């Protein structure tokens, strides 16, 4: 089973940018769906963006035009621009490999002046 480790979170001012990385313990070429989720305090975990093995991507409306998801053979990335305070959350990487779903441990993103 693949293991996932996120990195790149931190504190950024509104309007700033951050780039998150999710490193897998092995090749993810055969994992069709990789995704980023986030969970804000007191809220449910929600999908942010997902990308297939053929690099077809999907974004929730709240991040369209601001976030970009990408992948290579062993990592998934999330470039976040024009960040807003409401983007503050723990961001998680997820791999859907058939019936097996794997989560990373999460990385904190805080958008505040």
Rosetta blueprint (number, residue, H / E / L):
1 X L
2 X L
3 X L
4 X E
5 X E
6 X E
7 X E
8 X L
9 X L
10 X E
11 X E
12 X E
13 X L
14 X L
15 X L
16 X L
17 X L
18 X E
19 X E
20 X E
21 X E
22 X E
23 X E
24 X E
25 X L
26 X L
27 X L
28 X L
29 X L
30 X L
31 X L
32 X L
33 X E
34 X E
35 X E
36 X E
37 X E
38 X E
39 X E
40 X L
41 X L
42 X L
43 X L
44 X L
45 X L
46 X E
47 X E
48 X E
49 X E
50 X E
51 X E
52 X E
53 X L
54 X L
55 X L
56 X L
57 X E
58 X E
59 X E
60 X L
61 X H
62 X H
63 X H
64 X L
65 X L
66 X L
67 X E
68 X E
69 X E
70 X E
71 X E
72 X L
73 X L
74 X L
75 X E
76 X E
77 X E
78 X E
79 X E
80 X E
81 X L
82 X L
83 X L
84 X L
85 X H
86 X H
87 X H
88 X L
89 X E
90 X E
91 X E
92 X E
93 X E
94 X E
95 X E
96 X E
97 X E
98 X L
99 X L
100 X E
101 X E
102 X E
103 X E
104 X L
105 X L
106 X L
107 X E
108 X E
109 X E
110 X E
111 X E
112 X L
113 X L
